[in-house]
């Protein structure tokens, strides 16, 4: 298994994985066009983040996305882990562990003080995976509100 930064040649697989992830983890059906535009935007704007992928035999078997949040309290970025997906055939085979370990190494090298992620409250299997990696529930409660567009 090889862990590497994604390139635009990985876009189709990442789009498909994002669609599968939304359906599996939250019962959401993503609009394929919007999913495609979202992935393409990240590749076009590296200041927003990047993808890390796991590859085996030239097939993308896992992914995660890192986005950046500026913290004025820390005078540094916090990295948010998002869009975590491992192909069903490769689960429980260390794919997420390899991705997570690589992102921790990168964060340490770049003096990133904190990695965060959010997970759907009903996705208990993912929560267990994150806790096994030493992640703990944060002290913040997450709120959101839709912004109406006319």
C-alpha positions in Angstrom: 0.0 0.0 0.0 1.3 3.4 -0.9 0.1 6.6 0.8 0.5 9.8 -1.2 -1.0 13.2 -1.9 -3.8 13.0 -4.4 -3.5 14.4 -7.9 -6.2 15.4 -10.4 -5.9 11.9 -11.9 -7.5 10.7 -8.6 -10.5 13.0 -8.9 -13.0 10.5 -10.4 -12.3 8.0 -7.7 -12.5 10.6 -4.9 -15.8 11.9 -6.3 -17.3 8.4 -6.3 -16.0 7.7 -2.8 -17.5 11.0 -1.6 -20.9 9.9 -3.0 -20.6 6.5 -1.4 -19.5 8.0 1.9 -22.4 10.4 2.1 -24.9 7.6 1.4 -23.3 5.2 3.8 -22.6 7.5 6.7 -25.5 9.9 6.7 -28.0 8.5 4.2 -27.4 11.6 2.0 -27.6 11.5 -1.8 -25.0 13.9 -3.2 -25.6 15.6 -6.5 -22.9 14.1 -8.6 -22.2 17.5 -10.4 -21.8 19.3 -7.1 -19.6 16.5 -5.8 -17.4 16.8 -8.9 -17.2 20.6 -8.6 -16.3 20.3 -4.9 -13.4 18.0 -5.6 -12.2 20.0 -8.6 -12.3 23.2 -6.5 -10.0 21.7 -3.9 -7.5 20.7 -6.6 -7.7 24.2 -8.1 -7.3 26.0 -4.7 -4.6 24.3 -2.6 -4.9 27.0 0.0 -8.2 25.3 1.0 -6.7 21.9 1.6 -5.6 18.7 0.1 -6.4 15.0 -0.3 -4.3 12.1 0.9 -4.9 8.7 -0.7 -4.1 5.1 -0.1 -3.3 3.1 -3.3 -2.8 -0.5 -3.9 -2.2 -2.1 -7.3 -2.9 1.2 -9.0 -6.4 1.4 -7.3 -7.4 4.1 -4.9 -8.5 2.1 -1.8 -8.8 4.9 0.8 -8.8 8.7 1.2 -9.1 11.6 3.5 -9.2 15.3 3.0 -7.5 18.0 5.0 -8.9 21.5 5.2 -7.5 24.4 7.1 -8.9 26.5 9.9 -7.0 29.6 11.0 -6.7 29.8 14.8 -5.9 33.3 16.1 -5.5 31.8 19.6 -2.7 29.6 18.3 -1.4 31.8 15.5 -1.5 28.7 13.4 -3.7 26.5 11.3 -5.7 23.6 12.7 -6.1 20.7 10.2 -9.6 19.2 9.9 -9.8 15.6 8.7 -12.8 15.2 6.4 -14.1 12.9 3.6 -12.6 9.8 5.2 -13.4 6.8 3.1 -12.0 3.3 2.8 -13.2 0.9 0.2 -15.3 -1.8 1.8 -13.0 -4.6 0.6 -10.1 -3.0 2.5 -11.7 -2.1 5.8 -10.0 -3.4 9.0 -6.8 -3.9 7.0 -4.9 -0.8 8.3 -5.8 1.6 5.5 -7.2 4.3 7.7 -4.3 3.8 10.2 -1.8 4.3 7.4 -3.5 7.5 6.2 -3.9 8.8 9.8 -0.3 8.1 10.7 0.9 9.9 7.6 -1.2 12.9 8.3 0.1 13.1 11.8 3.7 13.0 10.6 3.0 15.8 8.1 1.2 17.8 10.8 4.1 17.4 13.2 6.6 18.4 10.4 4.6 21.5 9.7 4.1 22.4 13.4 0.4 22.0 13.2 -0.8 22.0 16.8 -4.1 20.1 16.4 -6.0 17.7 14.2 -9.8 17.7 14.4 -12.6 15.9 12.7 -16.3 15.7 13.0 -18.4 12.6 12.6 -22.1 12.1 12.3 -23.5 11.3 15.7 -25.1 8.0 14.5 -21.8 6.8 12.8 -20.7 4.8 15.9 -18.4 2.5 13.9 -16.3 5.5 12.7 -16.3 7.0 16.2 -14.8 3.7 17.5 -12.1 3.8 14.9 -11.1 7.4 15.8 -11.1 6.6 19.5 -8.8 3.6 18.8 -6.4 6.0 17.2 -6.3 8.1 20.4 -8.7 10.8 19.3 -11.0 12.1 22.0 -14.3 13.9 21.9 -13.6 17.6 21.9 -14.9 20.1 24.4 -16.9 22.0 21.8 -20.5 21.4 20.8 -21.0 21.9 17.1 -23.9 24.1 15.8 -25.0 24.9 12.3 -27.7 26.9 10.5 -28.5 26.9 6.8 -28.2 30.2 5.0 -31.2 31.0 2.9 -30.5 32.2 -0.6 -33.2 34.0 -2.6 
